[in-house]
Amino acid sequence: MAKYQAIGAIETFGIVYVMEAADAMVKAADVAVIGFENTASGYISVVVQGDTDACKSAVDAGVKAVESMGTEVYSHVVISSPHEDLDKIIKRYSLDILLPKPEVKE
């Protein structure tokens, strides 16, 4: 994780809602989806990374998108300048880990 990158996260219930949130987040601001977590109870979180203002805008847009679909956001957060130890958590739920890139044969 770059030192000055913020992270933003939204947690809601169900894959459809978290996909709507993620779509709204990346369309609203210059952020990248870096991971997600799906718990056994059906709650799903999506995590984005970018500068602090972009993460704030993205999270706000994601919350509005979920609420406009008639459901609730369980929780949301923006963390400016996250401590480097948070990288351990982010890597665990990273899309790069969950969806490894296929090998390219030359």
Backbone as JSON Lines, residues from 0, in Angstrom:
{"i":0,"aa":"M","n":[0.85,-1.17,0.0],"ca":[0.0,0.0,0.0],"c":[0.9,1.23,0.0]}
{"i":1,"aa":"A","n":[0.65,2.15,-0.91],"ca":[1.42,3.37,-0.95],"c":[1.18,4.17,0.33]}
{"i":2,"aa":"K","n":[2.22,4.84,0.79],"ca":[2.14,5.53,2.08],"c":[1.01,6.54,2.17]}
{"i":3,"aa":"Y","n":[0.72,7.24,1.1],"ca":[-0.27,8.3,1.16],"c":[-1.64,7.89,0.65]}
{"i":4,"aa":"Q","n":[-1.85,6.63,0.39],"ca":[-3.13,6.15,-0.1],"c":[-4.09,5.95,1.06]}
{"i":5,"aa":"A","n":[-5.3,6.43,0.88],"ca":[-6.36,6.17,1.85],"c":[-7.09,4.91,1.42]}
{"i":6,"aa":"I","n":[-7.87,4.36,2.34],"ca":[-8.74,3.24,1.99],"c":[-10.16,3.59,2.42]}
{"i":7,"aa":"G","n":[-11.11,3.1,1.66],"ca":[-12.51,3.29,1.98],"c":[-13.2,1.95,1.88]}
{"i":8,"aa":"A","n":[-14.18,1.71,2.74],"ca":[-14.88,0.43,2.73],"c":[-16.36,0.63,3.03]}
{"i":9,"aa":"I","n":[-17.15,-0.24,2.42],"ca":[-18.6,-0.28,2.65],"c":[-18.96,-1.72,2.92]}
{"i":10,"aa":"E","n":[-19.83,-1.93,3.92],"ca":[-20.33,-3.26,4.22],"c":[-21.86,-3.23,4.15]}
{"i":11,"aa":"T","n":[-22.41,-4.18,3.41],"ca":[-23.86,-4.3,3.27],"c":[-24.21,-5.77,3.19]}
{"i":12,"aa":"F","n":[-25.46,-6.07,2.94],"ca":[-25.92,-7.46,2.91],"c":[-26.23,-7.87,1.49]}
{"i":13,"aa":"G","n":[-25.44,-8.8,0.94],"ca":[-25.73,-9.36,-0.38],"c":[-24.81,-8.86,-1.48]}
{"i":14,"aa":"I","n":[-24.48,-9.76,-2.37],"ca":[-23.54,-9.47,-3.46],"c":[-24.09,-8.42,-4.42]}
{"i":15,"aa":"V","n":[-25.38,-8.42,-4.69],"ca":[-25.96,-7.45,-5.63],"c":[-25.74,-6.03,-5.11]}
{"i":16,"aa":"Y","n":[-25.98,-5.83,-3.82],"ca":[-25.83,-4.49,-3.25],"c":[-24.38,-4.04,-3.2]}
{"i":17,"aa":"V","n":[-23.48,-4.95,-2.87],"ca":[-22.07,-4.55,-2.8],"c":[-21.52,-4.31,-4.2]}
{"i":18,"aa":"M","n":[-22.02,-5.01,-5.2],"ca":[-21.58,-4.74,-6.57],"c":[-22.08,-3.37,-7.03]}
{"i":19,"aa":"E","n":[-23.3,-3.03,-6.66],"ca":[-23.83,-1.7,-6.98],"c":[-23.0,-0.63,-6.29]}
{"i":20,"aa":"A","n":[-22.64,-0.88,-5.04],"ca":[-21.8,0.07,-4.3],"c":[-20.44,0.22,-4.97]}
{"i":21,"aa":"A","n":[-19.81,-0.88,-5.31],"ca":[-18.49,-0.84,-5.93],"c":[-18.53,-0.11,-7.27]}
{"i":22,"aa":"D","n":[-19.57,-0.36,-8.05],"ca":[-19.71,0.31,-9.34],"c":[-19.84,1.81,-9.14]}
{"i":23,"aa":"A","n":[-20.68,2.22,-8.22],"ca":[-20.86,3.65,-7.94],"c":[-19.56,4.27,-7.42]}
{"i":24,"aa":"M","n":[-18.83,3.53,-6.62],"ca":[-17.6,4.05,-6.03],"c":[-16.55,4.35,-7.1]}
{"i":25,"aa":"V","n":[-16.32,3.4,-8.01],"ca":[-15.28,3.62,-9.02],"c":[-15.7,4.62,-10.09]}
{"i":26,"aa":"K","n":[-17.02,4.79,-10.28],"ca":[-17.5,5.79,-11.24],"c":[-17.47,7.2,-10.65]}
{"i":27,"aa":"A","n":[-17.58,7.32,-9.34],"ca":[-17.68,8.62,-8.69],"c":[-16.32,9.28,-8.43]}
{"i":28,"aa":"A","n":[-15.28,8.48,-8.34],"ca":[-13.98,9.04,-7.94],"c":[-12.85,8.18,-8.49]}
{"i":29,"aa":"D","n":[-11.66,8.74,-8.44],"ca":[-10.47,8.03,-8.92],"c":[-9.96,7.08,-7.84]}
{"i":30,"aa":"V","n":[-10.67,5.96,-7.7],"ca":[-10.29,4.91,-6.74],"c":[-10.23,3.58,-7.47]}
{"i":31,"aa":"A","n":[-9.58,2.63,-6.86],"ca":[-9.51,1.28,-7.4],"c":[-10.07,0.3,-6.38]}
{"i":32,"aa":"V","n":[-10.86,-0.63,-6.85],"ca":[-11.34,-1.7,-5.97],"c":[-10.15,-2.62,-5.72]}
{"i":33,"aa":"I","n":[-9.82,-2.79,-4.46],"ca":[-8.66,-3.62,-4.16],"c":[-9.02,-4.94,-3.5]}
{"i":34,"aa":"G","n":[-10.26,-5.08,-3.04],"ca":[-10.62,-6.34,-2.43],"c":[-12.04,-6.35,-1.91]}
{"i":35,"aa":"F","n":[-12.45,-7.54,-1.47],"ca":[-13.76,-7.69,-0.87],"c":[-13.73,-8.86,0.08]}
{"i":36,"aa":"E","n":[-14.72,-8.92,0.97],"ca":[-14.84,-10.03,1.91],"c":[-16.3,-10.4,2.01]}
{"i":37,"aa":"N","n":[-16.57,-11.67,1.87],"ca":[-17.92,-12.21,1.96],"c":[-17.97,-13.11,3.19]}
{"i":38,"aa":"T","n":[-18.73,-12.7,4.2],"ca":[-18.82,-13.5,5.41],"c":[-19.92,-14.54,5.27]}
{"i":39,"aa":"A","n":[-19.9,-15.51,6.12],"ca":[-20.88,-16.59,6.07],"c":[-22.3,-16.09,6.32]}
{"i":40,"aa":"S","n":[-22.44,-14.99,7.0],"ca":[-23.77,-14.47,7.31],"c":[-24.39,-13.67,6.17]}
{"i":41,"aa":"G","n":[-23.67,-13.49,5.09],"ca":[-24.19,-12.75,3.94],"c":[-23.74,-11.31,3.86]}
{"i":42,"aa":"Y","n":[-23.08,-10.83,4.9],"ca":[-22.56,-9.47,4.82],"c":[-21.32,-9.47,3.94]}
{"i":43,"aa":"I","n":[-21.23,-8.45,3.09],"ca":[-20.11,-8.35,2.16],"c":[-19.55,-6.95,2.24]}
{"i":44,"aa":"S","n":[-18.23,-6.86,2.27],"ca":[-17.54,-5.58,2.29],"c":[-16.75,-5.42,1.0]}
{"i":45,"aa":"V","n":[-16.66,-4.19,0.53],"ca":[-15.81,-3.88,-0.61],"c":[-14.85,-2.79,-0.15]}
{"i":46,"aa":"V","n":[-13.59,-2.9,-0.57],"ca":[-12.55,-1.97,-0.16],"c":[-11.97,-1.3,-1.39]}
{"i":47,"aa":"V","n":[-11.84,0.03,-1.33],"ca":[-11.23,0.79,-2.41],"c":[-10.03,1.55,-1.87]}
{"i":48,"aa":"Q","n":[-9.18,1.97,-2.79],"ca":[-7.98,2.71,-2.4],"c":[-7.8,3.89,-3.35]}
{"i":49,"aa":"G","n":[-7.35,5.0,-2.8],"ca":[-7.09,6.21,-3.57],"c":[-6.69,7.3,-2.61]}
{"i":50,"aa":"D","n":[-6.69,8.56,-3.08],"ca":[-6.39,9.62,-2.13],"c":[-7.6,9.83,-1.21]}
{"i":51,"aa":"T","n":[-7.4,10.56,-0.14],"ca":[-8.44,10.69,0.89],"c":[-9.73,11.28,0.34]}
{"i":52,"aa":"D","n":[-9.65,12.36,-0.41],"ca":[-10.86,12.98,-0.95],"c":[-11.59,12.04,-1.91]}
{"i":53,"aa":"A","n":[-10.83,11.32,-2.72],"ca":[-11.45,10.37,-3.65],"c":[-12.16,9.25,-2.89]}
{"i":54,"aa":"C","n":[-11.54,8.74,-1.84],"ca":[-12.17,7.68,-1.04],"c":[-13.43,8.19,-0.36]}
{"i":55,"aa":"K","n":[-13.4,9.42,0.13],"ca":[-14.6,9.99,0.75],"c":[-15.73,10.11,-0.26]}
{"i":56,"aa":"S","n":[-15.42,10.62,-1.45],"ca":[-16.43,10.74,-2.5],"c":[-16.96,9.38,-2.92]}
{"i":57,"aa":"A","n":[-16.05,8.43,-3.04],"ca":[-16.43,7.08,-3.46],"c":[-17.34,6.41,-2.44]}
{"i":58,"aa":"V","n":[-16.99,6.5,-1.18],"ca":[-17.8,5.88,-0.13],"c":[-19.17,6.55,-0.06]}
{"i":59,"aa":"D","n":[-19.21,7.86,-0.16],"ca":[-20.51,8.56,-0.16],"c":[-21.38,8.08,-1.33]}
{"i":60,"aa":"A","n":[-20.78,7.95,-2.5],"ca":[-21.54,7.49,-3.67],"c":[-22.0,6.04,-3.5]}
{"i":61,"aa":"G","n":[-21.15,5.21,-2.93],"ca":[-21.52,3.81,-2.69],"c":[-22.65,3.67,-1.7]}
{"i":62,"aa":"V","n":[-22.61,4.46,-0.64],"ca":[-23.69,4.44,0.36],"c":[-25.0,4.86,-0.29]}
{"i":63,"aa":"K","n":[-24.97,5.94,-1.06],"ca":[-26.19,6.42,-1.73],"c":[-26.73,5.37,-2.69]}
{"i":64,"aa":"A","n":[-25.85,4.69,-3.4],"ca":[-26.28,3.67,-4.37],"c":[-26.99,2.52,-3.67]}
{"i":65,"aa":"V","n":[-26.45,2.07,-2.57],"ca":[-27.06,0.97,-1.83],"c":[-28.41,1.4,-1.25]}
{"i":66,"aa":"E","n":[-28.43,2.57,-0.65],"ca":[-29.67,3.05,-0.05],"c":[-30.75,3.29,-1.11]}
{"i":67,"aa":"S","n":[-30.35,3.69,-2.32],"ca":[-31.33,3.92,-3.38],"c":[-31.97,2.62,-3.86]}
{"i":68,"aa":"M","n":[-31.33,1.51,-3.55],"ca":[-31.89,0.2,-3.89],"c":[-32.82,-0.32,-2.79]}
{"i":69,"aa":"G","n":[-32.99,0.47,-1.74],"ca":[-33.94,0.12,-0.69],"c":[-33.39,-0.76,0.41]}
{"i":70,"aa":"T","n":[-32.1,-0.78,0.57],"ca":[-31.52,-1.56,1.67],"c":[-30.56,-0.68,2.46]}
{"i":71,"aa":"E","n":[-29.98,-1.24,3.51],"ca":[-29.12,-0.48,4.4],"c":[-27.65,-0.82,4.2]}
{"i":72,"aa":"V","n":[-26.84,0.18,4.47],"ca":[-25.4,-0.04,4.59],"c":[-25.16,-0.37,6.05]}
{"i":73,"aa":"Y","n":[-24.52,-1.51,6.29],"ca":[-24.26,-1.94,7.66],"c":[-23.21,-1.03,8.3]}
{"i":74,"aa":"S","n":[-22.15,-0.74,7.55],"ca":[-21.11,0.17,8.05],"c":[-20.29,0.69,6.87]}
{"i":75,"aa":"H","n":[-19.58,1.78,7.12],"ca":[-18.67,2.32,6.11],"c":[-17.6,3.14,6.81]}
{"i":76,"aa":"V","n":[-16.45,3.27,6.15],"ca":[-15.33,3.97,6.77],"c":[-14.38,4.47,5.68]}
{"i":77,"aa":"V","n":[-13.71,5.57,5.98],"ca":[-12.58,6.06,5.19],"c":[-11.43,6.22,6.17]}
{"i":78,"aa":"I","n":[-10.3,5.64,5.85],"ca":[-9.12,5.76,6.71],"c":[-8.03,6.47,5.91]}
{"i":79,"aa":"S","n":[-7.71,7.68,6.35],"ca":[-6.64,8.45,5.71],"c":[-5.29,7.96,6.23]}
{"i":80,"aa":"S","n":[-4.34,7.86,5.37],"ca":[-2.99,7.44,5.76],"c":[-3.01,6.23,6.69]}
{"i":81,"aa":"P","n":[-3.55,5.11,6.22],"ca":[-3.63,3.93,7.09],"c":[-2.24,3.45,7.53]}
{"i":82,"aa":"H","n":[-2.2,2.93,8.73],"ca":[-0.95,2.36,9.25],"c":[-0.53,1.21,8.35]}
{"i":83,"aa":"E","n":[0.75,1.04,8.18],"ca":[1.27,0.0,7.28],"c":[0.82,-1.41,7.68]}
{"i":84,"aa":"D","n":[0.49,-1.63,8.94],"ca":[0.03,-2.96,9.35],"c":[-1.33,-3.32,8.75]}
{"i":85,"aa":"L","n":[-2.12,-2.32,8.37],"ca":[-3.4,-2.61,7.72],"c":[-3.2,-3.29,6.37]}
{"i":86,"aa":"D","n":[-2.02,-3.14,5.81],"ca":[-1.72,-3.81,4.55],"c":[-1.85,-5.32,4.67]}
{"i":87,"aa":"K","n":[-1.59,-5.87,5.85],"ca":[-1.73,-7.31,6.08],"c":[-3.18,-7.74,5.91]}
{"i":88,"aa":"I","n":[-4.1,-6.93,6.4],"ca":[-5.53,-7.24,6.26],"c":[-5.95,-7.1,4.8]}
{"i":89,"aa":"I","n":[-5.54,-6.0,4.19],"ca":[-5.93,-5.75,2.8],"c":[-5.42,-6.85,1.88]}
{"i":90,"aa":"K","n":[-4.2,-7.28,2.09],"ca":[-3.65,-8.35,1.24],"c":[-4.45,-9.64,1.38]}
{"i":91,"aa":"R","n":[-4.98,-9.92,2.56],"ca":[-5.76,-11.13,2.77],"c":[-7.03,-11.14,1.91]}
{"i":92,"aa":"Y","n":[-7.62,-9.99,1.7],"ca":[-8.86,-9.88,0.94],"c":[-8.66,-9.26,-0.43]}
{"i":93,"aa":"S","n":[-7.43,-9.19,-0.86],"ca":[-7.09,-8.57,-2.15],"c":[-7.64,-9.38,-3.32]}
{"i":94,"aa":"L","n":[-8.09,-8.68,-4.33],"ca":[-8.54,-9.34,-5.55],"c":[-7.39,-10.09,-6.22]}
{"i":95,"aa":"D","n":[-6.16,-9.61,-6.03],"ca":[-5.01,-10.3,-6.6],"c":[-4.82,-11.68,-5.99]}
{"i":96,"aa":"I","n":[-5.16,-11.84,-4.73],"ca":[-5.06,-13.13,-4.04],"c":[-6.26,-14.01,-4.42]}
{"i":97,"aa":"L","n":[-7.45,-13.41,-4.39],"ca":[-8.67,-14.16,-4.65],"c":[-8.81,-14.56,-6.11]}
{"i":98,"aa":"L","n":[-8.32,-13.72,-6.99],"ca":[-8.44,-13.97,-8.43],"c":[-7.06,-13.84,-9.08]}
{"i":99,"aa":"P","n":[-6.2,-14.84,-8.88],"ca":[-4.85,-14.72,-9.42],"c":[-4.87,-14.6,-10.95]}
{"i":100,"aa":"K","n":[-3.92,-13.83,-11.44],"ca":[-3.81,-13.63,-12.89],"c":[-3.32,-14.93,-13.53]}
{"i":101,"aa":"P","n":[-3.9,-15.29,-14.68],"ca":[-3.46,-16.52,-15.35],"c":[-2.05,-16.36,-15.9]}
{"i":102,"aa":"E","n":[-1.34,-17.47,-15.94],"ca":[0.0,-17.46,-16.5],"c":[-0.05,-17.23,-17.99]}
{"i":103,"aa":"V","n":[0.88,-16.46,-18.48],"ca":[0.98,-16.21,-19.91],"c":[2.14,-17.03,-20.43]}
{"i":104,"aa":"K","n":[1.85,-17.95,-21.35],"ca":[2.9,-18.78,-21.92],"c":[3.44,-18.11,-23.17]}
{"i":105,"aa":"E","n":[4.75,-18.06,-23.24],"ca":[5.4,-17.41,-24.39],"c":[5.86,-18.41,-25.39]}
